[in-house]
């Protein structure tokens, strides 16, 4: 039978064993994908694109001094010089652009950078979201959209030079967004709201909020613990007593 969260209904909650699912708090969010970039899969495509540029990326990581002459080769450096950005506490420049590169692609590029640029694993704070990685984004966009950029230049009756490629890639990086960047995960938001009502332990929830699901019905699916790693903000320190955990009577198996 279909039921709701049974808010404050201690008796009914005790009668229901839960089937196992992935909790909202255990479901990776977009920002989690980037922070946990070493869990991203290795990409052969990215290796083909970026491997010829290891020396340039190494240069930006090891010697991030701004030089107008070199800025011709690094559009991100030119941006920093022109915008007069200041470095942060570790001497890195935070750059907010990633174009239409999704969070999953962002994580893959970061994984490649960490795996292939010497010294990168110990200097994550200098390149994650900074000048070296953003130059890698520029290289990826330039490779993937080279044909599109060339057609665009020709349509505008502009003479095409390969030197324009990185400039156009950088411009694209600043104005493009992933197609799903403004799309909320409605299913995940709804699951979060439901679970908050199901598992909140507060004065408002009463005794029904004190881990009552299935107490009179037996183990949950595969002995699952639905309360594991529950968000702290859902447990609000309501006074309770041990009697709330007692099995009052065990329902017959269904």
N, C-alpha and C positions, 0 to 999 in steps of 0.2 A: 504494500500500500504506500501511496505517496503522502508524506507528511512534511510540515514545515520545520522550523528550528525548535518548535515546542518550547518557546521562551517561558521560563518559570514553571514548566510542567515537569516536576521531578519524577512523578510516577510513570508517565509515559516514556520519558527518556530512559528510565531504568529497564524498560521492557524491550528496548530496541538495540540489537547488535549492529554495528556499523560495518559496511563493506569498505575495504581499503581504497584510498585514493591519494593523489599527490596534493599535499596541502598548499594553500596559496603562499604561505611563508617559505615553502621549499621550492617554489617555482621560480626559475631565474628571471629577473627583470633585465631590461636592456642595459642598464648601468652595471649590473652584475656581470654580464657577458664581457664587458670591457675590462673591468677590474680583475676578472679571473681569466685573462687572455691566454694564459698558458694551457688552459683546458680546451682552447680552440683547436680544431683539426688542422693538420699541416696541409698547405695548398701548393700543389705542383705549379699551377698557373702563376701564382704570386712569385714563386722561386724563379721561374723563367723571366718574369718582368723585372724583378729587383736585383737578381744576382749580378748583372753587369754593372750595377751602380753601388756595390758595397763600399768601394773606396770613397765615393762622394758622401755617402751616408755616415761612414766612419769619421770623415772630416767634420761634419756638422756636429757629431757627438763629442769628439775629442777637443776640437778647437772652434767653439761657437762664436769666435770674434767676428763682428760685423765689418764687412769690407764691401764698398760700393762696386769695386771691380768684379768681385766674386758674385755679387748680387745679380749680375747678368745671367749667371748659370743657375742661381737658386731664387726663384720668384718669392719664396717664403721669406728669404733674407731681405730682399728688396722691400717687401711689405713691412717688415719690422723696422727697417731704417726709415722708410717714409712716414710710418705712423708713430715713430719715436717711442716705441714700446720699451718698457723697462724690464730687466730680468727679475725673477723672483729670488727667494732666499738661497736657492742652490745654483743660481746663475743660469737658469733656463728661461725660455720665453714661451709663455702659454699662448697657443694659437687656437681659436675656437672653430676653425673651419675643417670640415671633412666631406663636403659635397654630398653627393647621393650615395656615399659609402655607408652601408647599413652597419648596425652595431656588431653583427656577426662578422662582416667583412673587416671592420675596424679591428676586432679581436684577432682575426687571422693574420692581418698585416703586422700587428703588434707581436704576435707569436713568432712570425718570420723574423722580425727585427731582433727580438731577444735571442733567437736561435743562431743567427748568422752574423750579427755585428759584434766583434770582439769587445768585451767589457760592458755590453748592454745589460746583462742580467743584474749587475751590481749598481746600475745607474738609472733605474727605471724612472725615478723622479725627474731626471733630466730630459727624457725623451718622450715619455707617454703623454700625449697631448701637446708636445713641444715641437720645436723646429725640425729636428731630424725625422720624426715620424710623419709630420705633415708634408715634408718633402717626398717621403715614400708614397703618401697619398697622391701627391701631384704626379709622380711617375706612373702610378697605376692608372689614374684617370687619363693621362696622356696616351698610354698604350691602348687602353680600351676604346677611346673615343677619337683616335687619330683620324680615321676616315671621316667621321662626322665633322670634325673641326676643319679638315681640308675642304669639304664640300661647302661648309658655311663661308669660308674665306673666298672661295671661287664664286659663290652666289653673290657676294658683295663686290665682285670684280677686283678683289685684292690679290696681289701676287703672293703665292704660297712659298714660304721658306720653312724648313724644318725648325729653325730657331724660334719660330712663333709657337711651336707645339706646346712647350712648357708654359708659355705665357697664357695661352688659351686654356690649358688645363687648370692653371691656377685661378683664372677668372671663373671657370666653371666650378671649381672647388668652393669659391666664396659665395656663390649664388644658388647652388643646387642643394636639394635636400632629399633624403631617402623618401620613397613613395609612401612609406608607412610611418613617417616621423610624427605625424599629427593624428594618428589613429590610435585611440585608446583600446586596450585589451579589455573589452566589456565583460567577457566571460570571467577573466581573472578578477576584475573588480567586483563582480557579483559574487564569486566564490569567497572572496575576502570578507564581504559584508555578511554572507551567510555564516561563515565560520566564526566570525566575531560574535554573532548571536548564539551560535551553538556552544561555544567554549568559553565565553566570558565568565569569569568568576568574580562577582562583585555583589555589593549589597542589593543592587537592583535585580540581579539575576537570582538571588536567593540561593537556597540549598540546591536547586536544579543546576546551578553553574559549577558545582563542586564535583567534577568528574563523575557524573551520574550515569552517563550513557552506557546501557547494557549491563548494569550491575546485577540485575535480576534475570538476565537472559544468557549469560555466559560470555566466553571470549569473543572478541571482535574477529573479523576475517583474518585468518592466518596469524592470530595472536597479535594483531596490530595494536600499537599504542597511539591513539589519536591525539594524545596530549603532549607528545614528544616535541620539544623545542617550540612550544606555544609562545607567541610574542608576550613579552613581559607586561606590555601595556594592557593586555586583556586579563591579567591576574591582579586584582586591585586590593588584595589583603583583607577580604571579608573574614570576620571571626567565624570559626566553625568548630565542630567537635567530631571525634572519631566515629560516632554512631552514624554519620552521614555516609560512610563508606561500607557499612555492613550490608550483607546480602540478606534481604528480608525474606525472600522465598525465591526459589529457582524455577523459572518457567520451563515447561516441557519443551524439548527440542522440536523445531518445526521442519 
